[in-house]
Amino acid sequence: MNDNVRWLAMQQLLDSALPIGGFSHSFGLETMVQDGRMNTSAQLYAYASAMLLQSWACSDAMVIKAVYRDVPLEEWDRLWSVERLVHVQRIASETRSGVEKMGRRLLQLAAAVHPQLNWTPLTEALRAGRCFASHPLAHGYACWLLGVSEERAIQGYLYTCIVTCVNSALRLMSMGQTEGQSLIARLIPHTMEAMNIARALEPEEAYANMPMAELAMMRHERLYSRLFMS
């Protein structure tokens, strides 16, 4: 692939219409809306900004960094270890399940769309139970196979997280499509700050610092009524 084709292939992976199940999971957002903690676009902006800087950049992005560090050297056990470190930090079992489902669906879809690429190390490790094939791992591996740079792979993942969050809110809150797109545009510049956080960390230093969001994720499965998957 030349650079233009690689870039466009990555855009396909970032498309919000990509059927990997992101539309089925709110990752705690539905709990906060029902609790009255999330009523306005300003509150959503503050929440998404915090998730970007205190969870996605310093947690999920570390799995992508590990892909670009470990896959060229075929240090698979080191990569699986980082993924496990990040994944077990997800306190809510519902969230762990959701991230696994999205990653495995992405892996299945990407392998079908690009059968000429070598997906065997990841698919065999998943089959043997050595990895979870979580969303950041599947995304990072797909981007690496496509020849996308590490920085673009991380930026793309952060963008996907922002869009998924806002699209979930559109189904839960009194907010229109134009307002939602405006919010995404305002959040995108924060990915540069998030990238600085990701650059400063080694994959083994992954952490997340969003306790209220984690509590909301844990409580979601016990809500009286739910729009999103539990």
N, C-alpha and C positions, 0 to 999 in steps of 0.2 A: 504493500500500500504506500502511496505517496502521502505527504503531509496533509493535503486537503481531504483525501479519502479517510485518513485516520481521524481527522477532526470531525468529519460528518458522521463517521461510524460511532464516535463517542456521543454525538448529539442524539443519536437514536437511543443510546442507553440512558440518556438523561431525560428523555421525553416523558412528561407526566402521564401520557397515555400508555406507556409501556406496561403491559399486563403482568406485573409481578406482585400485585396485591397491596401496594402502598395505600390505596384508597380504602382498604378494609380496616386499617389500624390508626387510632388517634394517639396512641402512646401517652395516655393520661390526660390529653386535652379535653376529652368529653367529661371527665370527672370534674375538672376545674370549671367548665361551663355550667354544669349542673350545680356546683357549689356556689355559683355566683362570683367566682374569682376571675372569670374571663368573660367580660361583657363588651368590651370596646376594642377597636383596632389598636389603640395606644397600649392597652394591656397585652394584646397579642404581640405587638412589636417588642415590648419589653421582655416577654417570655421567650420569643424566638431568638432575640439577641443574646439572652443569657444561655440558652441551649447551645447556640452556635459557639460561644466562647468558653463555656464551662462543661460542655459534654461532647458535642460532635468533633470539635477541633482537637481536644486533648484526649479523646477516647477512641472513637471510631477511626479518625484519621491516622492513628498510630498503627492500626492494622494495615492500612494502605501503605504507609511508610515501610512496614515490615515486608510487604510483598515486594516492593522495589529493591529492598536490601537483600532479602533472603532467596528469592526465586532465581536470580541469575547465578547464585552460588549453589543452588539446589540444597539449601539448608532448610529442608521442609519442617523438621521437628521444631526448629527455632521459630518458624512462622506460625505453626499450629499453637505453640506455647503463647505467643503474643495474642493470637485470636482468643484463646481460652482466658487469658488474663483480662482482656477487655470484656469478653462475653459474661463471665461470672460476676463482673461488677454491676451488671444489670440486675437490680434487686428483684424486680417483679417478674415472676415466671411467665406471665402473659406477654411481657415485652420481649423476653428471650425467645419465646416461641414465635412471635411476630417477625423479629429480625431474622430468625432462621428460615421461616417460610419465604420471606422476601428474597433472601440470598439464594436459596435453593431454586426458586422459580427463575431468578435472574440467570443463574448458572445454566439451567435447563434451556432457557430461551436463547441465551447467547451462544451456547454450543450448537443449537439448531440453526441459528442465523449464520454463524461463522464456523462451519464444520471443518474447514481447512486448518484451523488453529488447534493447538495441542491442549485440550482440556483434561487429559487423562490424570495428571498428578492431583488435581483438585477433586475430580469425580471419584477416583479410587480411594483417596483419603477420606472422603465423606462416606463412602460405602463401608470402609473398614472402621469407621468411628474415630478416626484420628483428628478430624476437624469438624466444625459445625457448618461450614460453608455459609456463614452469616453474611448479611448484606454487604458490610464493608469489605470482607474478604473476597466475595464474588465480584464486586465492583472493581476492586483494586487489581485482581487477577485478570479480569477482562480488559481493563485499560492497559495493563502491561503487555498482554498478548497483542493488542491492537497497535502497540508502539507509541501510546500516548505518554507524555512526560509525567513524572511523579507529581509535579506541582499542579498540572492540569487535572490529573486524576483526583487529587484531593479537593481542588476547587469545584470540580464537577460534583463530587459527592456532597459537599457542603451545600451547593446549590440545590441538589435534589432534596436534601433534608428541609431546606427552607420552603421549597415549593410544596412538598408533602404536608408540612405543618400548616401552611396557609390554606391549601385546598381542603384539609380536614376542617379548619375553622369556618370555611365558607358554608359547610353543611351543618354547622352547629350554631353559628352566630348570625345575628342580623347584620349582614355585611354583603355588599354586592361584588360582582366580578371586577369592576373597575377599581374599587377600593382595595380588593385583594391583590390585583396586579401592581397597584401603586405601592402597597406594603412590601411586596417582593422586591421592587425596584429600590426601595429605601433600605432593605436588609442586605442586598447584594454587596454594597461597599464594605460592610462589616466582615466579609469573607477575607479581606486583606489582613485585618487584625487577627482573624482566626488563623490564617496561614502563618503569621509570625509566631503565634503560640505553637502551632504544629512543628514549625522548623526548629524551635528551641528544645524540643523534647526528643528523647530516644523512644522507640516503640515500647520498651520495657518500663518506661516511666508513665504509662497511660493512667489517667485518672478521670473521674467525673465528680462534679460538685454541684448537683442539682437535687438536694434532698426532698424539697417540696414536690418537684415533678415526679420523683421516684415514688413518693407516697401516693400521689394521684394515680400513677400507673398501677400500683398494688391494689388500690381501692376500686379500680374500674370494673373488675370482674364481679363485684358485688353490688353494682348500681342497680336500682330498681328497674330502670329501662335503659337499653343501650342501642345506639345506632351503629356503633363500630364493633368489630369482632372481639369476642372475649375468649 
